[in-house]
Amino acid sequence: MAWLVSKYLITAAVVVIVSETAKRSDRLGGLIAALPLVTVLALIWLQVEHQPQEKIANHAWYTFWYVVPTLPMFLAFPVLLPRLGFWFTLLACVVITVACFGLFALFVRRFGIELLP
């Protein structure tokens, strides 16, 4: 149980560090947020919990493919924010991301990469 609590605390600390840094510096907060800290932590947790190397490698592989369709959201958000306000922009970005993910999954399927079950 202590291990699980430690995992939650360390992972939550990453989110707090990003948000607190972003309050002080847009660029530094963005840089820290762009680092694959959550993925690195997940890979560490998988290794420490003695998961097979294939499982760890697959996690990294699929993370790459799942990140790609999220990128348009980061371009749309600053454009939409002054026009729609925060909450509608956030909702629009979720819709954009889901649409991009669906289209991207169909596209990469042609190359033998299955992102949807």
C-alpha positions, -999 to +999 in steps of 0.1 A: +000+000+000+028+024+008+042+018-027+009+028-043+007+059-021+043+068-031+035+064-067+005+088-064+024+114-045+054+115-068+032+116-099+010+143-084+041+163-075+050+164-112+016+180-120+020+205-092+055+214-103+044+221-138+014+243-128+034+262-102+063+268-127+038+279-154+025+306-130+059+321-129+072+314-164+051+305-195+081+292-213+096+272-185+062+258-176+056+248-212+090+232-214+085+211-183+050+201-194+064+191-228+089+168-213+076+132-212+077+131-174+045+111-170+057+086-195+091+083-179+075+078-145+052+052-160+081+034-175+100+035-142+069+022-123+065-007-149+102-016-145+102-014-107+071-036-106+089-062-127+068-060-158+082-078-189+104-057-212+079-063-240+052-046-220+075-016-212+086-013-248+050-015-260+040+013-236+067+036-251+057+026-287+020+033-282+027+065-263+045+078-293+016+071-316-010+084-292+009+117-287+009+126-324-028+132-328-029+154-297-005+180-312-031+200-332-048+208-298-018+228-287-020+249-318-058+253-316-060+263-280-042+296-281-062+306-313-096+296-298-091+309-263-096+346-270-126+338-292-144+312-271-132+316-235-115+289-215-142+263-210-155+263-246-120+263-259-112+233-237-143+215-250-134+223-286-099+210-281-112+178-267-134+174-298-105+183-321-083+158-303-109+130-305-114+137-342-077+138-350-072+106-330-099+088-350-086+100-383-050+093-374-059+058-362-075+051-396-045+065-414-019+045-395-039+013-398-029+013-435+007+007-422-002-021-398-004+000-367-035-007-347-043+020-322-080+012-316-090-022-302 
